[in-house]
Amino acid sequence: MDKVVATALEAVADVPDGATLAVGGFGLSGVPAVLIGALYERGVSGLGVVSNNCGAMESGLAVLLAAGRIARVTGSYIGANKEFARQYLSGELEVEMIPQGTLAERLRAGGAGIPAFYTPAGVGTQVADGGLPWRYDGSGGVARASPPKEVREFDGTEYVLEHAIRTDFALVRAAKGDRHGNLVFNKSARNFNPLAAMAGRVTIAEVEELVEPGAIDPDAVHLPGVFVQRVVALTPGQASAKPIEKRTVSASATGTTAGA
């Protein structure tokens, strides 16, 4: 089945207001920026986003966030995104913060058909006991807090029950993909993209390089096409647009400086 869609706008044409999205990316690596831009262009709002973070440097999900299009975020890192912090603390945005490994496994479990699982991460903290602020009231008080979760002991160790995540759509970016939706990710872009793709009921992948079926060695496939419904081939300019989150310099052997 050829899953290639002509444009990003066409690929996200049926994403409605209020949809839930699992979005890949790790920092600025592997962020499906073109698909996110298409959602922004369409004016979709009230979105519930599940992602490691919510964009940075006015790119990625930060584009939707700054426009007030996101209503809820489930993630594990706020980082240096000041607008994310501002909206959260002012009560404009609901935020569920969970351990990063737990987020990864909740996404994977959703795609694997596992409804819930036990993990030791968060036992003895508000992650398990409840009380984490999900939404502030704008005056410093907590309008909505996380509920307590079930804790159970196995072989003398306590574990907290975490539920799988399934979303209406998933947006991911791959280094290479074929027309059947088989995907290959590059380095740290592989952290969350495959898991986000598994969690989406409809998964849309933007690929830097589109190849024909059979061109990818089956042993090299990171995510099989069964998890992907639509593929968008990026232009060379879109594929090469990879911003650097933090530029640093260091002294070289010759005493000069170099960018990293």
N, C-alpha and C positions, 0 to 999 in steps of 0.2 A: 504494500500500500504506500503510495507516494503521499507523504504528510507535509510536503513543502507548501507554504503559504506565501503569496507574492510579496506582501508588505507587513510590517509590524502593526500598522493600523488595522489591517484586515484580520490579523491574528488575534487581536484583543477586542474585536468589534462587539463581542457578546458578553464582555465583562460588565456587569451591572453595578450601579451604586449599591454600597453595602456588602459587596462581595468579600470573601476572605481569600487571602493570597499567601502562599508560601513563596518566599523570594530568596534565591541563592545569593552567594557572595560572602566574602570574608574581608572586612575592611573595604578597600577599593578593588580587590581582586575577584574576578569572576562575577561582577555585578551585571545583571541584564539591563543595562542602561537604555538601550534602544527601545525595548518593550515598555520600560517604565516611562520613557518619554512619550510613547504612543498613548499610554493611559492618561498622562497629563494633557496631551493634546485633545483627547476625547472629553475631558472634563469629568471623569469618573470621581466620585467622592464617597465619603462614609466608609472607607475601606478598613478592614481588619487585616493587619499584616503580621505574618510570622516570619521573622528573619533574625539572623545573628545580631545585626545592628540596624539602624534606620538611616543609613547614608552619612556621608561626610563631604566637606568641601563643596557644598551646594551641588552634589552629584548623586546619582542613584536615587534611593528612596527619599533623600533630603529634598528633592524637587517636589515630590507629592506632599511631604510633610510641611514644607514652607508655605505651600498653597492651601493648607488646611484641608487636604483631601483624605487624611488618615484619621480614623476615629479610635483605633485600638492597635497596640503593638504588643506582640509576644516575642521577647528576645532575651539576650543575655549580656548585652553590652551597649551602654550609652556613649561612652568614650568622650570625645571632645565636641560632640554635636550640641552646641549651646541652644539651638532652637528646639531640639528634642527635649532637653532638660527644662527649658522655659515652659513649653506647652504642658509637660508632665506636672511640674510644680504649680502651675496656674490652674490646673483642673481642666484644661482643654483637651487633654489626651489621656486615655486609659492605658496603663502599661503593666504588663505582667512580666516581671523579671524572674528568670529561672537559671539554674546552673547551665553552663554551655554544653557540657556532655549530656545533660538531661534533655536539653532542647534537641540536640542531634538525634538522640534515641527516640524521643517522642515523634519526630518526623519520620524516622525509619520505621518505627512500629506502625505508624499509620499506613504507610505504603505496603508493609508486610502483612497487614490484616491482624495485627496483635492489638487488642483493645487497651491493654494496660500492662505495666510491668513494675517490679520493685527494684529500687536502687538505694544504696546507702547515702548518696549525695543529698545533703540538706537535712538529715536527721539531727534533731536537737536544735534546729534553727527555726526561724519563722517560715522557711520554705515548707516545712512539715507542720509546724504548730499553727500556722496562719497568722494573719495580722500584717502582712506586707501591704503597703499602700498601693492599691491598683489605680485609684483616682483620688486626687486632692480636691478640696472644696474651693480653692482659690484664696483662702484666708489662713492657710497653714494647717488646717485640720484635714482629716482623712474622710473622704466621702464614701469610699468603698475599699474594703480590705480583702485580702485573700482568705479563703476559708481553710480550716484545718484539713489535713489529709490523713488517710489511714496509714498507720505505722504498725508493722508486724515484725516479729522476731523469727529469724531463721538461723538455726545452729548457733544461737547465742549472740547474734548480731541483729540490730534493728535496721529495717529498710522502710522506705516511704513509697507508697503507691503513686505512680504517675500515669496519667492517661495519654493515650496516643493522640496525635494531631492529624486531622484531615482538613483540607481546605478546598474551596470551590475551584480555585485555579492555582497553578504554580508557574512562576517565571524563572527561567534559568539561562545561564550563558555557558556555552561549551566551546572548546578550542576547535573541535572537529565534530561533524555529524553527517550521517547519510540520510537519504530520502526516507528510510524506514524509521528514523528517529533514534538510531543507535548513537550514543554520544561518548566523546572522549574529553576529559577535562585536564587542564594544565596546572600542575603543582598545587598551590594553596587554593585555587579555584575549585578544587575537588573536595574541600572541607565540608561545605554545606549544600552545594548545588545538587549532587545526586540525591541527597536526603530530601531536599525541598521538592525535587521532581517526583519522588516517590509519593509524597504526601498529597499532591494535587489530584483532584478528580479529572481536571483537564490541565495538562502540562504543556506549556509553550516554551520552546527552546530557541534562542538566537544563537547561531553558530558562526564562528569566525571563518571556518572553511567548510563548505558543503561538498561532499564527495558522493559518488554513486554507490549503491548497495554492493557489498563485497569488497570495497576498497579498504575497509577497516578490518584488520585481523580480529577474528572473534575473541581471541585471548586478550586483545588490547581494549575491548569495549568496557568502559567504566559503568555505563548505565544502558541496559537493553531498551530497545525501542518500544517494548510493551508498556513502559511507563510514560511515553511521550505521544501526544496527540497532534501537535503542530510544530513545524520547523520553519524558522525564518533565516535566510542566508543574509549575512551582513555584507555591506559594501567594504572594499579595502579600507576606506577612510574610517568607517565605523569600527572595523575590526582592530585597527591600529590605535584607536583613541583609548589610551590607558593612563589616566592621571596618576601622579605620585602623591601619596597622602602626606608624607613627611620627607622633605629633602634634607639630606645631611651632607656635610663635607668632612674630609679627613686629610691629614697630611700624608703625602705620598713619599716614596723613597727619595725623590729629588727635591723635596721640600715644598712642592707646589700643592695645590688643593684639587680635589676631584669631586664631582657630584655623584650622588648615589640615589 
